[in-house]
Amino acid sequence: MNPWLLLDGVLVAVLLWLAWASLSSRDLFRGIVLFIAFGLLAFGLTGVPAALVGFAVLDMEPAAAILLGAVVSSHTLLAYPVLLRLHLL
């Protein structure tokens, strides 16, 4: 048997064990849960009120109001031109 094939097999086994050990840790699961919670909270605090204002105050269609909420909640400079066109700034 080729010694390089044996070494490759051992290295693959070590790599698979290392991947399993890192993915099955509690810290990773906790980090994923916190990451999802932060994303939902960040969108909920900015996107939902913007979508409600777009739907109720600006008389937008529901899809357009949700799109406005998504643009505003992205925390980028995309919201500035939208707010300028709606004469809100």
GUSE-320493 format. One record per residue: x, y, z of N, C-alpha, C in turn. Coordinates in steps of 0.2 Angstrom, whole numbers, plus 5000, padded with zeros to 4 digits. Atoms other than C-alpha are relative to their C-alpha. Example, Ala and Ser with C-alpha at 12.3 -4.5 7.8 and 13.67 -1.06 7.14 Angstrom:
BEGIN
SITE   npx   npy   npz  capx  capy  capz   cpx   cpy   cpz
SITE  5004  4994  5000  5062  4978  5039  5004  5006  5000
SITE  4996  4994  4999  5068  4995  5036  4996  5005  5003
END
This chain:
BEGIN
SITE   npx   npy   npz  capx  capy  capz   cpx   cpy   cpz
SITE  5004  4994  5000  5000  5000  5000  5004  5006  5000
SITE  4996  4994  5000  5006  5017  4996  5000  5004  5007
SITE  5000  4996  4993  5011  5027  5012  4997  5007  4999
SITE  5004  4994  5000  5004  5043  5005  4993  4999  5000
SITE  5007  5002  5000  4987  5035  5003  4998  4999  5008
SITE  5001  5001  4992  4988  5030  5022  5000  5007  5003
SITE  5000  4994  4997  4993  5047  5027  4994  5005  4998
SITE  5006  4996  5002  4979  5055  5017  4994  4998  5003
SITE  5005  5003  4996  4967  5043  5025  5000  5003  5007
SITE  5000  4998  4993  4973  5048  5042  4998  5008  5001
SITE  5001  4992  5000  4973  5067  5038  4992  5001  4999
SITE  5007  4999  5001  4955  5065  5032  4996  4998  5006
SITE  5004  5002  4993  4949  5056  5048  5001  5006  5005
SITE  4998  4994  4995  4958  5070  5058  4995  5006  4999
SITE  5004  4994  5002  4949  5083  5048  4993  4999  5002
SITE  5007  5002  4998  4932  5075  5050  4999  5000  5007
SITE  5001  5000  4993  4934  5073  5068  5001  5007  5003
SITE  4999  4993  4998  4940  5091  5070  4994  5004  4998
SITE  5006  4997  5002  4925  5097  5060  4994  4998  5005
SITE  5005  5002  4995  4913  5087  5071  5001  5003  5007
SITE  4999  4998  4993  4921  5092  5087  4998  5008  5000
SITE  5002  4993  5000  4919  5111  5082  4993  5001  4999
SITE  5007  4998  5001  4902  5110  5076  4995  4997  5005
SITE  5004  5003  4995  4895  5100  5090  5001  5003  5007
SITE  4998  4997  4993  4901  5112  5104  4994  5005  5002
SITE  5006  4996  4998  4888  5122  5114  5002  5007  4999
SITE  4999  4993  5001  4897  5138  5111  4998  5002  4993
SITE  5002  4999  5007  4894  5137  5092  4992  5001  5000
SITE  5008  5000  5000  4875  5133  5095  4998  5007  5004
SITE  5002  4994  4996  4874  5148  5108  5002  5006  4995
SITE  4998  4995  5005  4883  5159  5095  4995  5001  4994
SITE  5005  5000  5006  4871  5154  5081  4993  5003  5003
SITE  5006  4997  4998  4856  5158  5092  5000  5007  5002
SITE  5000  4992  4998  4862  5175  5098  5001  5004  4993
SITE  5000  4997  5007  4866  5179  5079  4993  5001  4997
SITE  5006  5000  5003  4849  5175  5074  4995  5005  5004
SITE  5004  4996  4996  4841  5184  5089  5002  5007  4998
SITE  4998  4993  5002  4851  5200  5085  4998  5002  4993
SITE  5003  4999  5006  4846  5199  5067  4993  5002  5000
SITE  5007  4999  5000  4828  5198  5071  4998  5006  5004
SITE  5001  4994  4996  4829  5211  5084  5002  5007  4997
SITE  4998  4994  5004  4838  5223  5073  4995  5002  4994
SITE  5005  4999  5005  4825  5221  5059  4994  5002  5003
SITE  5006  4999  4997  4811  5221  5071  4999  5008  5003
SITE  5000  4993  4997  4816  5238  5079  5000  5005  4995
SITE  5000  4995  5006  4818  5247  5062  4996  4998  4994
SITE  5004  5001  5006  4810  5238  5048  4993  4999  5001
SITE  5007  5000  4999  4793  5234  5056  4997  5007  5001
SITE  5004  4993  5000  4789  5252  5061  5000  5003  4994
SITE  5000  4997  5007  4795  5258  5044  4995  4997  4996
SITE  5005  5003  5004  4784  5246  5036  4993  5002  5002
SITE  5007  4998  4997  4769  5250  5047  4999  5008  4998
SITE  5001  4993  5002  4772  5269  5043  4998  5000  4993
SITE  5001  5000  5007  4773  5265  5025  4993  4998  4998
SITE  5006  5003  5001  4757  5255  5025  4994  5005  5003
SITE  5006  4996  4997  4746  5266  5037  5001  5007  4998
SITE  4999  4993  5001  4753  5284  5034  5001  5002  4993
SITE  4999  4998  5007  4759  5284  5017  4996  4996  4995
SITE  5005  5003  5004  4745  5273  5010  5004  4995  4994
SITE  4997  5004  5005  4757  5261  5001  4997  4993  5000
SITE  5002  5007  5001  4753  5243  4995  5004  4996  5006
SITE  4997  5004  4995  4758  5230  5008  5007  4998  4998
SITE  4993  5002  5002  4773  5224  4997  5004  5005  5000
SITE  4996  4994  5001  4779  5241  4994  5002  5002  5008
SITE  4999  4998  4993  4778  5245  5013  5005  4995  5003
SITE  4995  5005  4998  4788  5229  5017  5006  5001  4997
SITE  4994  4998  5004  4801  5234  5004  5003  5006  5003
SITE  4998  4994  4997  4802  5251  5012  5003  4998  5007
SITE  4997  5002  4994  4805  5243  5029  5006  4996  4999
SITE  4994  5004  5001  4818  5231  5022  5006  5005  4998
SITE  4995  4995  5002  4827  5246  5014  5002  5004  5006
SITE  4999  4996  4994  4826  5256  5030  5004  4996  5005
SITE  4996  5004  4995  4832  5242  5041  5007  4997  4998
SITE  4994  5002  5002  4847  5238  5031  5006  5004  5003
SITE  4995  4996  4997  4856  5252  5040  5006  5002  4995
SITE  4995  4998  5005  4864  5258  5024  4998  5007  4998
SITE  5002  4994  5003  4863  5274  5014  4994  5000  4995
SITE  5006  5001  5004  4849  5267  5004  4994  5003  5002
SITE  5006  4997  4997  4836  5274  5016  5000  5008  4998
SITE  5000  4993  5001  4842  5292  5013  4996  5003  4994
SITE  5004  4998  5006  4836  5294  4995  4993  4998  5000
SITE  5007  5002  4999  4820  5285  4999  4996  5005  5004
SITE  5003  4995  4995  4816  5297  5013  5000  5007  4997
SITE  5000  4994  5003  4821  5312  5002  4994  5000  4995
SITE  5005  5001  5005  4809  5306  4988  4993  5001  5003
SITE  5006  5000  4996  4795  5304  5001  4999  5007  5003
SITE  5000  4993  4997  4799  5322  5007  4999  4999  5008
SITE  4999  5000  4993  4802  5316  5024  5006  5003  5004
SITE  4994  4997  4998  4818  5324  5026  5001  5007  4997
END
